[in-house]
Amino acid sequence: MRSRLIYLLPLGLFGVLAVYFAVGLTRDPKIIPSALIDKPAPEFVLPPIAGGTGGGFSTADLKRGRVSVVNVFASWCVPCRAEHPQINRLAGMGIVPVYGLNYKDAPEEALAWLNALGDGYTAVGADASGRVGIDWGVYGVPETFIVDGTGRIRFKHVGPIVGDALEREILPLIRHLQGGGR
Amino acid sequence: MTRVLVLAALLAVLLPAGPARAVNPDEMLADPVLEARARDISKELRCLVCQNQSIDDSDAGLAKDLRVLVRERLKAGDSDDQVVAFVVARYGDFVLLKPPVKGSTLVLWAGPAVVAGLGILAVVVFFRRRRAAPAAAAPLTAEERARLNKLLEGDAP
């Protein structure tokens, strides 16, 4: 009996491997969990895009007791173009301020991009050097952060918000945080 | 002969080159000691855009920004550990090419040793048991011997 059981060993090993692959291969290795979740947003002051009409934004804007959204974008970023209608839609709902972090962009190109696609942002800060982006742990645009009323980063979405991502991920969390949820 | 020559020429061209590095001369620090420390730190930090390269190897824009950042921190007087901690605070442990030893990575670090230990144990047990097993079988009975002789003579029933 004891010696027979050993023939089940390969099946057992296969089972373990199958579970590893089932979990491992369905994950996107490009999505790295943020180290900043539940940490205060980094201290920064971003100027507006040079030549534009709007104002920049800073950490102080994120600590006004309102849930806010910070969207990292750039005119050179193709997926940003794909997600921008969703960002404008979110901004248009008027439930949260949506700040744009214009990452390593040329001012005139950023302005032309916003003119062409629509600028729904509450304010846009220009991060020409990418240094504020590094403080936010940005490694690829677009990225979208949800910040609670105390200025704490609660959620990060890596990649474009397309399809039902806004309804599925972003809006429920915004409502949860606005409802006083922790 | 020509083949050998071609091979030798190829080796002569390829060997001294070594792996290409992404560090640009304008990023380098004037102080060679600081620059060497920056290079060592950069080799341990993962480029998050092309994940299997270090920021020392990668041509990605973010890797360049991080290389410059590492050098700035060093110039400001940070220790190597402080520089690494600065980057880890922003990007998490994933940015380290060599994951740190801690609770959540214990399986990763101890796993291979544990599996090898189990393997060695299994081999030892296997050979011990084999040696302990009765070496010689019981001798044949008279009846069996008679039957065997009959079979060997070829006139089996």
Interface residues (C-beta under 8 A of the other chain):
Chain A: P29 K30 I32 P33 S34 A35 L36 K104 S129 G130 R131 I134 D135 W136 G137 Y139 G140
Chain B: L48 V49 Q51 G61 L62 D65 L66 L69 V88 A89 R90 Y91 G92 D93 F94
